[in-house]
Amino acid sequence: MIFDKNIAIDAQIQLTKLLGAGVLGAGDIFFVGTKDTAAYNWYRARVNPAKLFRTINTAVAACTADRNDKIIVLPGYTETISAAGGVALSKAGISVIGVGFGTSRPTFTMTATAATVLFSAANCLLENVYIDATGIDAIVRPISLTSTAGGTTLRNVEVYFGKTSYVALTVLTATTAAAANNLEITDCYFHGDAVANCTNAIQLVGGDSIKIRKNVIRGNFTTSLGCINNITAVCSNILIADNVLENRTAVSTKVVVLLTGSIGAVVNNRIIVLNGTASITGDTAVVGGNYAAAAIGVSPAALI
């Protein structure tokens, strides 16, 4: 990537906005960049070199848990993830915040079926990064939340999960109810090509106080499971609102499936399936204000 002063200025503007908004707040600030790139060298001349790292995991190791430390990932940063926890948010209360726009955003490329961005500590944030999970077939889950990862927030994260015959089985899995407690997914874009097949994008094994808002989730999912699937244990106080949810598999019928007994609200979403009029299963949740279409190229007209 060619790095010029305009990108540097854009990055500085983003950092200034973060500082001005109080987002960075208390705690230490560390930086991560790809060595010897123009971006890395530009920042190396302007920040304490002891706080500039070459990988996210080494920056995480420098953080102190529950101190509200932040890791700012520089424009043009790339990392190959070839194992579970290849990128691991393993210190409670840390934030990993990407700087950049479009193709200058930090990019993670998955190269093994077990590869994950792993949340294994509580109250962590991942923001403004791009994850490419299309380089190998049958990645189990590019984003994994363990039982100690309550309070996870994903904001403005893009995941490309399916391309031709290469597809992730799910995009994000909260492996236990505790993993999904206080989970927030906002302004994210999870997408796969029309020829790929993914079980579902978000898989929840229960959880309390979950918010999934203002996301775009589109791809070819299991016909009866869709974009968001709740398994094994019921969810409490789940909110699924203001999303665009598309299941483009032939004769698909579902975009959201919650277990009987799950409580919360599925409201004000825009939905595309290819068959039927019952695209949400949530018989013990509040469901309303959702517009659904049962064909591509048709304005959503059915209010459910």
Backbone torsions as a table, in degrees:
resi	resn	phi	psi	omega
1	MET	NA	137.4	176.5
2	ILE	-85.9	123.4	-178.6
3	PHE	-107.2	124.9	-179.7
4	ASP	-127.0	178.1	-174.3
5	LYS	-66.6	-25.3	178.7
6	ASN	-65.9	-41.7	176.7
7	ILE	-64.7	-40.9	178.0
8	ALA	-59.5	-43.1	179.0
9	ILE	-63.8	-44.1	177.3
10	ASP	-58.0	-43.1	179.3
11	ALA	-62.7	-42.0	178.9
12	GLN	-63.8	-38.5	177.8
13	ILE	-61.7	-44.7	178.2
14	GLN	-60.4	-45.4	179.9
15	LEU	-63.2	-40.0	179.1
16	THR	-62.8	-40.2	178.1
17	LYS	-64.5	-41.4	178.3
18	LEU	-61.6	-44.4	179.0
19	LEU	-65.3	-43.9	-178.2
20	GLY	-65.8	-32.2	-179.9
21	ALA	-82.4	-5.0	-178.6
22	GLY	76.1	13.3	-178.1
23	VAL	-67.1	-39.4	-177.9
24	LEU	-74.1	-37.1	169.6
25	GLY	52.7	-147.4	179.6
26	ALA	-74.3	174.6	-180.0
27	GLY	94.2	168.3	-179.3
28	ASP	-85.2	159.5	179.7
29	ILE	-124.1	126.7	177.7
30	PHE	-119.5	158.9	-178.3
31	PHE	-125.0	146.2	177.7
32	VAL	-130.5	133.2	177.0
33	GLY	-150.3	163.1	176.7
34	THR	-79.4	123.9	-173.4
35	LYS	-55.2	138.8	173.6
36	ASP	66.6	7.6	167.9
37	THR	-78.0	162.1	179.2
38	ALA	-60.7	-38.1	179.3
39	ALA	-61.4	-47.5	-179.6
40	TYR	-60.0	-48.2	-177.6
41	ASN	-66.5	-38.1	178.4
42	TRP	-59.8	-46.2	179.5
43	TYR	-72.4	-33.2	-178.2
44	ARG	-60.9	-29.9	178.9
45	ALA	-79.7	-7.6	-171.8
46	ARG	-123.5	-9.9	177.9
47	VAL	-126.5	165.1	177.1
48	ASN	-61.3	117.9	-178.4
49	PRO	-56.1	-25.8	179.4
50	ALA	-68.6	-14.8	179.7
51	LYS	-107.7	11.1	178.6
52	LEU	-112.2	120.6	-173.9
53	PHE	-118.7	165.4	-178.5
54	ARG	-98.9	-17.4	176.9
55	THR	-136.4	155.9	179.4
56	ILE	-66.8	-40.4	-177.9
57	ASN	-63.0	-35.9	177.1
58	THR	-69.3	-33.6	175.5
59	ALA	-68.1	-40.0	176.5
60	VAL	-58.6	-40.9	-179.7
61	ALA	-61.7	-27.6	179.8
62	ALA	-82.3	-13.5	-178.8
63	CYS	-75.7	159.1	172.8
64	THR	-111.8	129.4	-177.1
65	ALA	-60.8	143.0	173.5
66	ASP	59.9	28.0	175.9
67	ARG	-111.1	1.2	-179.3
68	ASN	68.4	37.3	176.8
69	ASP	-71.5	149.5	179.8
70	LYS	-124.5	144.2	173.4
71	ILE	-115.9	115.1	179.3
72	ILE	-96.6	118.3	-176.5
73	VAL	-97.9	123.4	-168.6
74	LEU	-75.3	158.3	177.3
75	PRO	-57.9	141.9	177.7
76	GLY	82.3	-0.3	179.8
77	TYR	-67.7	135.5	176.2
78	THR	-130.6	144.5	176.7
79	GLU	-145.0	133.9	174.5
80	THR	-91.7	129.5	-179.8
81	ILE	-109.8	115.3	-174.1
82	SER	-119.7	9.4	-178.6
83	ALA	-155.1	163.9	173.8
84	ALA	-59.8	132.1	-178.3
85	GLY	72.5	22.3	176.8
86	GLY	-55.9	-36.0	163.2
87	VAL	-121.0	122.5	-173.2
88	ALA	-131.1	119.9	172.7
89	LEU	-89.6	90.0	-168.3
90	SER	-113.1	8.5	174.9
91	LYS	-118.7	127.2	-175.5
92	ALA	-61.9	139.2	171.6
93	GLY	78.5	17.9	179.0
94	ILE	-97.6	158.9	177.4
95	SER	-125.2	135.8	173.3
96	VAL	-114.6	112.1	-170.7
97	ILE	-120.7	116.6	177.8
98	GLY	-79.7	144.6	176.2
99	VAL	-115.8	132.8	-179.8
100	GLY	134.9	172.0	-178.4
101	PHE	-133.7	149.4	175.7
102	GLY	54.6	-127.7	-176.6
103	THR	-78.1	-4.1	175.6
104	SER	-88.1	-5.4	177.6
105	ARG	-65.1	153.0	172.3
106	PRO	-55.7	137.1	-174.3
107	THR	-125.9	129.5	173.5
108	PHE	-108.9	130.4	179.1
109	THR	-116.6	121.8	-178.5
110	MET	-84.9	133.1	-178.4
111	THR	-127.9	9.9	178.1
112	ALA	-146.3	152.3	-175.7
113	THR	-65.0	-26.9	-179.6
114	ALA	-91.4	-0.3	-175.1
115	ALA	-62.6	137.1	178.5
116	THR	-146.4	150.7	154.9
117	VAL	-89.4	115.7	-168.4
118	LEU	-109.0	126.6	170.2
119	PHE	-101.4	112.0	-178.5
120	SER	-125.2	11.5	176.5
121	ALA	-137.1	159.7	-171.5
122	ALA	-80.3	151.4	167.4
123	ASN	61.4	45.2	179.1
124	CYS	-106.3	152.1	-178.6
125	LEU	-122.2	136.8	168.9
126	LEU	-124.3	127.8	-173.0
127	GLU	-141.5	139.3	169.4
128	ASN	57.5	56.1	173.0
129	VAL	-131.4	161.4	178.2
130	TYR	-116.8	129.2	-179.4
131	ILE	-117.0	120.3	178.4
132	ASP	-103.6	109.2	-179.4
133	ALA	-110.3	31.2	-174.4
134	THR	-109.7	9.3	-176.4
135	GLY	-89.6	-9.1	-179.0
136	ILE	-150.4	149.8	-176.0
137	ASP	-84.4	148.7	169.5
138	ALA	64.6	38.2	167.2
139	ILE	-60.9	130.6	-172.2
140	VAL	-66.7	-50.5	178.0
141	ARG	-164.2	111.4	-179.8
142	PRO	-59.9	-32.4	179.5
143	ILE	-121.2	123.9	-176.7
144	SER	-126.9	135.1	177.5
145	LEU	-115.9	122.9	178.9
146	THR	-89.8	177.0	-175.4
147	SER	-65.6	-15.3	179.3
148	THR	-99.2	13.9	-172.5
149	ALA	-108.1	28.5	177.2
150	GLY	-59.0	151.1	179.0
151	GLY	80.3	19.8	178.1
152	THR	-69.9	140.1	173.9
153	THR	-127.2	128.7	169.6
154	LEU	-114.5	129.1	-177.8
155	ARG	-137.5	124.9	177.2
156	ASN	55.8	45.8	176.1
157	VAL	-103.6	129.8	176.3
158	GLU	-106.2	131.5	175.3
159	VAL	-125.9	121.2	173.5
160	TYR	-98.0	106.4	-167.4
161	PHE	-107.7	-7.8	-176.5
162	GLY	-148.9	128.4	179.5
163	LYS	-146.5	121.0	-174.3
164	THR	46.4	-117.1	-177.2
165	SER	-93.5	0.7	180.0
166	TYR	-98.0	120.5	-173.0
167	VAL	-151.6	142.6	171.4
168	ALA	-79.9	146.5	-179.0
169	LEU	-73.3	-38.9	167.2
170	THR	-138.3	170.7	176.2
171	VAL	-97.5	-52.4	179.7
172	LEU	-132.8	130.6	176.9
173	THR	-126.0	124.4	168.4
174	ALA	-93.2	108.8	-163.9
175	THR	-75.4	-16.3	175.9
176	THR	-141.8	169.2	175.8
177	ALA	-61.7	-40.2	179.5
178	ALA	-61.7	-33.5	179.9
179	ALA	-63.8	-30.7	-175.6
180	ALA	-95.4	-6.6	179.6
181	ASN	-58.4	128.5	178.5
182	ASN	60.5	26.6	174.9
183	LEU	-70.3	136.6	174.8
184	GLU	-131.2	126.2	176.4
185	ILE	-124.6	113.9	-171.5
186	THR	-136.7	136.6	174.1
187	ASP	58.4	32.9	179.2
188	CYS	-98.8	162.4	-179.6
189	TYR	-133.1	107.0	177.1
190	PHE	-110.2	121.0	-173.8
191	HIS	-147.8	148.7	175.0
192	GLY	-138.1	155.9	178.8
193	ASP	-66.9	159.2	-174.7
194	ALA	-64.1	-25.1	-176.0
195	VAL	-86.0	-8.6	-176.5
196	ALA	-92.5	158.4	-179.4
197	ASN	-130.5	121.8	-179.6
198	CYS	-120.9	141.4	-178.8
199	THR	-58.8	-58.6	172.4
200	ASN	-160.8	162.7	-177.7
201	ALA	-81.6	-49.1	-177.4
202	ILE	-119.1	120.4	179.7
203	GLN	-116.5	121.6	-175.1
204	LEU	-115.9	122.7	174.1
205	VAL	-95.7	70.0	-176.9
206	GLY	77.5	-161.8	179.4
207	GLY	123.7	156.7	-177.0
208	ASP	-123.7	143.2	175.2
209	SER	58.2	57.9	179.4
210	ILE	-100.6	134.8	177.4
211	LYS	-125.1	120.5	176.9
212	ILE	-123.1	102.4	-168.4
213	ARG	-136.6	140.5	170.0
214	LYS	60.0	36.0	177.9
215	ASN	-104.7	161.3	168.6
216	VAL	-115.2	119.5	179.8
217	ILE	-127.2	112.0	-176.9
218	ARG	-140.3	140.1	178.5
219	GLY	167.0	-173.6	178.4
220	ASN	-99.6	102.7	-177.1
221	PHE	-108.7	167.2	173.9
222	THR	-51.1	133.5	-170.8
223	THR	-56.2	-37.8	-174.0
224	SER	-99.7	7.3	-178.9
225	LEU	-117.7	-48.3	174.1
226	GLY	79.9	-155.4	-171.8
227	CYS	-74.9	-39.7	-174.9
228	ILE	-126.6	123.2	-173.3
229	ASN	-132.2	127.1	178.8
230	ASN	-105.4	122.5	-177.2
231	ILE	-125.5	159.3	167.2
232	THR	69.7	-55.2	-177.0
233	ALA	-131.7	144.2	-176.0
234	VAL	-69.9	155.0	174.4
235	CYS	-97.9	145.1	176.0
236	SER	-116.7	137.0	174.9
237	ASN	55.5	48.5	177.6
238	ILE	-93.2	137.5	175.4
239	LEU	-121.1	121.3	174.5
240	ILE	-121.4	104.4	-169.2
241	ALA	-144.1	144.8	169.7
242	ASP	63.0	30.0	178.1
243	ASN	-100.9	159.8	164.4
244	VAL	-103.8	118.3	-173.7
245	LEU	-123.8	120.2	-176.9
246	GLU	-129.6	126.7	170.6
247	ASN	-116.1	105.6	-171.4
248	ARG	-98.8	9.1	174.3
249	THR	-65.7	141.2	179.9
250	ALA	-53.5	136.4	-178.6
251	VAL	55.9	25.6	176.1
252	SER	-62.7	144.0	-178.3
253	THR	-121.3	-14.2	-171.6
254	LYS	-131.1	148.3	166.1
255	VAL	-120.5	-27.2	178.2
256	VAL	-134.4	130.3	175.5
257	VAL	-130.8	114.3	175.2
258	LEU	-111.0	143.9	177.9
259	LEU	-66.3	147.5	172.2
260	THR	-58.0	128.8	-175.2
261	GLY	106.5	-17.6	175.7
262	SER	-70.8	137.0	-178.8
263	ILE	-120.2	151.0	-178.7
264	GLY	149.3	-150.0	-176.8
265	ALA	-144.0	136.8	172.7
266	VAL	-120.2	99.7	-167.4
267	VAL	-138.3	146.4	169.2
268	ASN	60.1	35.0	175.9
269	ASN	-96.5	160.3	173.3
270	ARG	-114.1	125.8	-163.0
271	ILE	-126.9	139.8	170.7
272	ILE	-130.4	122.6	166.8
273	VAL	-126.8	175.6	-178.3
274	LEU	-112.3	7.8	179.5
275	ASN	-161.8	137.1	170.5
276	GLY	81.8	178.2	-175.1
277	THR	-125.2	7.0	-178.4
278	ALA	-115.4	67.6	-172.4
279	SER	-80.8	-8.1	178.2
280	ILE	-121.0	128.3	170.0
281	THR	-107.2	111.0	-179.1
282	GLY	-163.5	61.6	-167.5
283	ASP	-70.8	-12.0	175.2
284	THR	-115.0	11.6	176.1
285	ALA	-109.8	162.5	172.8
286	VAL	-79.0	124.5	179.8
287	VAL	-125.8	121.5	-179.6
288	GLY	-173.9	156.4	177.3
289	GLY	74.3	13.9	179.8
290	ASN	-95.3	132.3	175.5
291	TYR	-102.8	131.0	-175.6
292	ALA	-128.6	143.2	172.2
293	ALA	-120.9	145.3	-178.9
294	ALA	-107.3	24.7	177.5
295	ALA	-161.8	148.0	175.4
296	ILE	-69.4	141.3	176.3
297	GLY	81.0	10.5	179.0
298	VAL	-113.6	132.1	178.5
299	SER	-63.0	130.5	177.5
300	PRO	-58.7	120.2	-175.6
301	ALA	-124.8	-23.1	-178.1
302	ALA	-80.7	118.3	178.9
303	LEU	-90.0	122.1	-177.7
304	ILE	-128.1	NA	NA
